[in-house]
Amino acid sequence: MPVSPLPNVEEVISYGVTEIPSQKVLMGMPLYGYDWQLPYVRGTTKAMSLSPQQAIALAADMGVDIEYDSELEAPFFTYTQNGAEHIVWFEDADSVEAKLSLITKYNLAGVSFWNLTRDFPQNWLVLNSLFRIAKIS
């Protein structure tokens, strides 16, 4: 499943704003994805973290198409390497735009990002096209 599927993110936000004034809420946004080896076994299967750019490069290297789950609002792809199946979930411009729309919908204070060390230029382009950016110290 994606790092932050839109229905789950919206469920948390819609509850959160019933307990906290919306103007005090920042939505968390991941700047990474995961490469999971299948089958997933709870407690034993670990995923490799990767940036969206690394995910795109991996799909190209593996010669597979990137698909998009329109219900979860997240891109993904599958590939096989050394006989092991993998699924990769990550963020792209479309998934970012879907999540950022929740800021306006719920009148949130803004967004905070986790992990700024991950390469994801599309995120900043979408963010800049939708909002006026302000640094909070």
N, C-alpha and C positions, 0 to 999 in steps of 0.2 A: 504494500500500500504506500502511497506517497508520504513524504515527510509531514506535509500539512494539507490534507485533503480539504477542499473548500467547505463541504458540508460540516465537517468537524470544527473547523476554524470558526465558521459562522455560529455554530451551536454554542461554543464557548463565549464568543463575543456577545451574542444575544442574551445569554444568562448574565455575563459580567456586568453589562450596563443596567441590569435590574438591581444590582447591589452597589455599584460604584458609578458616580456621574460620568457619562461618556467622555466629557472633556478632560478627564483624568486618566483615560485608558489609551495606552499605546498598543497597537497590534504587533505581535512578534512575527517576523518574516525570516524564513531560512534562506540562506544563500548557498545551499549545498544539496546534494542528493545522495542516494545510496545504491550500491550494486550488491544485490542479494544473490547468493547461490541458492538454488532450489534443489530439493524441497526445503522449505523453511521448517526448522524444528525449534520450537520455543525453548529458550534457555541454552541452546547449543549452537545455533546458526548465528554467525556474525556477518555484518555487512561492511563493505568498504565504503568509506565516505569519499565523495568526489565533488568537484565544482561542476556547475552546469556546462562550462566550456569543456571540461574533461569528459563529461558524459557525451556531449556531442561528438567529440573526437573519437571516443570509444565506439560509438555507433558507426561512425565512418570507417574506422579500422576493422570492425567486425562485418562490415558490408550489410548492415541491417537498417531497416526503416524505423524512424521514430514515429510512434503513434501518440494519440492524445485521447485521454479519458475525459469526455465532456461532462460527466457527472461529478467526478472528483476534481476536475479542472487541473490536470497534471499530465505532463508528457512522460512517456516510458518507452522502453524497448526491451526485447529479449534477445539473447544470443546463447550459443553453446561454445564452450572452450574446454578442451581436454576432456570431452565427454560430460562435462557438468553444465547444466542449464543455469542461466542467470536472468534476473530481471532488474532493470535499472529504472528508478524513479528519480526525477529531478525537477527543477523549475525552469521555465522559459518565459519569454515576454508575455505570452497569453495567460499563463498561470499567475504571473505577477499582477497583471492587469485585473484579473478576476478577484484576487485577494485585495488589492488596493481599493477596489470599488466598495469594499466593506467599510472603509474609513468614512466615506461620504454617507453611505447608507445609515450608519450608526452614529454619525457625528462624533467620531473619535478624535482624540488629541493628535494622533499621527501614527507613525510606524517606527519600530526599532528593528534592526537587522542583526542576525547571527549567522554567520561568521564572516566578518569583513575581509578576511585574508583570502577568501575564495574568489576566483576570477568569474565575474558575471556582468559584463558590460551592458547587456540588454536590460537588466534591472534598472540601472541608472537612467537609461534613455526613457523607459516607460515612466518611471517616477518623475523625472523632470518634465515630461509632457503632460502630466496630470495635476501636479501640485507645485506650489511655491515652497521651496526648500528653506528651512530655517534651522540653524545649529542651536541646540540648547546646551548650555554649560552648567 
